[in-house]
């Protein structure tokens, strides 16, 4: 199953605790809903079963103030993003969003591979597959 999530990649934010209770930050909820929408608009309708492998490629935007030389090096993969969001938080928000849609629960993911790159179009490319026995 392949899925492309256009837009700036986002990591899962920590829940906020106040004297009125705990809540999930609004930006996290919005991005999770965006991932769900992208999934529902794709042609992926079958739930994966059993053990799952997740391959995630994250393409980050290149800042406008970047020089032409440095920009080219970023596009060639010579310079990789070392800024936020963290790869573990990106993985968490993507997989949590797809619970009950692409699979029953993200605990089924037994193998996860994630990379951050710079690209012209910010996006997340996700490939989910059942692990062969």
SETOR-690674 format. One record per residue (C-alpha): residue in one letter; x, y, z. Coordinates in nm, 2 decimals, decimal comma, always signed. Layout:
residues N
<"a" <X Y Z>>,
...
end
This chain:
residues 133
<"x" <+0,00 +0,00 +0,00>>,
<"x" <+0,14 +0,34 -0,10>>,
<"x" <+0,03 +0,68 +0,03>>,
<"x" <+0,15 +1,03 -0,04>>,
<"x" <+0,07 +1,30 +0,22>>,
<"x" <+0,13 +1,64 +0,06>>,
<"x" <+0,24 +1,94 +0,27>>,
<"x" <+0,49 +2,01 +0,54>>,
<"x" <+0,56 +1,70 +0,75>>,
<"x" <+0,47 +1,73 +1,11>>,
<"x" <+0,57 +1,53 +1,43>>,
<"x" <+0,33 +1,43 +1,70>>,
<"x" <+0,32 +1,69 +1,98>>,
<"x" <+0,30 +1,59 +2,34>>,
<"x" <-0,04 +1,60 +2,51>>,
<"x" <-0,10 +1,91 +2,71>>,
<"x" <-0,19 +1,88 +3,08>>,
<"x" <-0,39 +2,17 +3,24>>,
<"x" <-0,59 +2,20 +3,56>>,
<"x" <-0,90 +2,11 +3,34>>,
<"x" <-0,75 +1,79 +3,20>>,
<"x" <-0,53 +1,65 +2,93>>,
<"x" <-0,58 +1,74 +2,56>>,
<"x" <-0,41 +1,68 +2,23>>,
<"x" <-0,28 +2,00 +2,07>>,
<"x" <-0,49 +2,13 +1,78>>,
<"x" <-0,21 +2,12 +1,52>>,
<"x" <-0,16 +1,75 +1,59>>,
<"x" <-0,53 +1,68 +1,55>>,
<"x" <-0,55 +1,87 +1,23>>,
<"x" <-0,25 +1,68 +1,08>>,
<"x" <-0,38 +1,34 +1,19>>,
<"x" <-0,71 +1,43 +1,02>>,
<"x" <-0,52 +1,54 +0,70>>,
<"x" <-0,34 +1,20 +0,70>>,
<"x" <-0,68 +1,02 +0,73>>,
<"x" <-0,82 +1,23 +0,45>>,
<"x" <-0,53 +1,15 +0,22>>,
<"x" <-0,57 +0,78 +0,30>>,
<"x" <-0,95 +0,78 +0,23>>,
<"x" <-0,90 +0,97 -0,10>>,
<"x" <-0,64 +0,71 -0,21>>,
<"x" <-0,73 +0,38 -0,37>>,
<"x" <-0,61 +0,19 -0,06>>,
<"x" <-0,91 +0,03 +0,10>>,
<"x" <-0,80 -0,31 +0,23>>,
<"x" <-0,68 -0,33 +0,59>>,
<"x" <-0,34 -0,49 +0,64>>,
<"x" <-0,33 -0,79 +0,87>>,
<"x" <-0,06 -0,95 +1,08>>,
<"x" <+0,29 -0,80 +1,10>>,
<"x" <+0,35 -0,49 +0,90>>,
<"x" <+0,66 -0,31 +0,76>>,
<"x" <+0,65 +0,07 +0,73>>,
<"x" <+0,88 +0,26 +0,50>>,
<"x" <+0,85 +0,64 +0,54>>,
<"x" <+1,03 +0,90 +0,33>>,
<"x" <+0,99 +1,26 +0,45>>,
<"x" <+1,07 +1,55 +0,22>>,
<"x" <+1,12 +1,88 +0,40>>,
<"x" <+1,09 +2,22 +0,24>>,
<"x" <+1,41 +2,41 +0,16>>,
<"x" <+1,42 +2,76 +0,33>>,
<"x" <+1,39 +3,05 +0,08>>,
<"x" <+1,70 +3,21 +0,22>>,
<"x" <+1,92 +2,92 +0,11>>,
<"x" <+2,19 +2,99 -0,15>>,
<"x" <+2,17 +2,83 -0,49>>,
<"x" <+2,47 +2,61 -0,43>>,
<"x" <+2,35 +2,49 -0,09>>,
<"x" <+2,00 +2,44 -0,24>>,
<"x" <+2,14 +2,21 -0,51>>,
<"x" <+2,34 +2,01 -0,25>>,
<"x" <+2,01 +1,97 -0,05>>,
<"x" <+1,83 +1,84 -0,36>>,
<"x" <+2,11 +1,60 -0,44>>,
<"x" <+2,10 +1,46 -0,09>>,
<"x" <+2,44 +1,59 +0,01>>,
<"x" <+2,29 +1,79 +0,28>>,
<"x" <+2,01 +1,63 +0,49>>,
<"x" <+1,77 +1,79 +0,73>>,
<"x" <+1,88 +1,77 +1,09>>,
<"x" <+1,60 +2,00 +1,22>>,
<"x" <+1,26 +1,93 +1,37>>,
<"x" <+1,04 +1,74 +1,35>>,
<"x" <+1,22 +1,43 +1,49>>,
<"x" <+1,18 +1,11 +1,29>>,
<"x" <+1,02 +0,92 +1,58>>,
<"x" <+0,75 +1,19 +1,62>>,
<"x" <+0,68 +1,18 +1,24>>,
<"x" <+0,65 +0,81 +1,25>>,
<"x" <+0,42 +0,83 +1,56>>,
<"x" <+0,17 +1,08 +1,40>>,
<"x" <+0,15 +0,89 +1,07>>,
<"x" <+0,10 +0,55 +1,22>>,
<"x" <-0,14 +0,67 +1,49>>,
<"x" <-0,35 +0,84 +1,22>>,
<"x" <-0,39 +0,52 +1,03>>,
<"x" <-0,51 +0,31 +1,32>>,
<"x" <-0,84 +0,14 +1,23>>,
<"x" <-0,80 +0,25 +0,87>>,
<"x" <-0,50 +0,09 +0,71>>,
<"x" <-0,46 -0,17 +1,00>>,
<"x" <-0,63 -0,25 +1,33>>,
<"x" <-0,35 -0,10 +1,55>>,
<"x" <-0,01 +0,04 +1,50>>,
<"x" <+0,13 -0,23 +1,73>>,
<"x" <+0,12 -0,45 +1,42>>,
<"x" <+0,42 -0,25 +1,28>>,
<"x" <+0,73 -0,47 +1,35>>,
<"x" <+0,97 -0,30 +1,11>>,
<"x" <+0,99 +0,08 +1,05>>,
<"x" <+1,23 +0,26 +0,82>>,
<"x" <+1,23 +0,64 +0,80>>,
<"x" <+1,44 +0,89 +0,62>>,
<"x" <+1,44 +1,27 +0,60>>,
<"x" <+1,53 +1,45 +0,28>>,
<"x" <+1,50 +1,80 +0,13>>,
<"x" <+1,27 +1,83 -0,17>>,
<"x" <+1,09 +2,08 -0,40>>,
<"x" <+0,75 +1,97 -0,27>>,
<"x" <+0,72 +1,89 +0,10>>,
<"x" <+0,55 +1,56 +0,16>>,
<"x" <+0,55 +1,23 +0,33>>,
<"x" <+0,57 +0,91 +0,12>>,
<"x" <+0,45 +0,60 +0,30>>,
<"x" <+0,47 +0,24 +0,19>>,
<"x" <+0,30 -0,02 +0,42>>,
<"x" <+0,33 -0,39 +0,35>>,
<"x" <+0,26 -0,72 +0,53>>,
<"x" <+0,57 -0,90 +0,65>>,
<"x" <+0,60 -1,23 +0,47>>,
<"x" <+0,62 -1,53 +0,70>>,
end
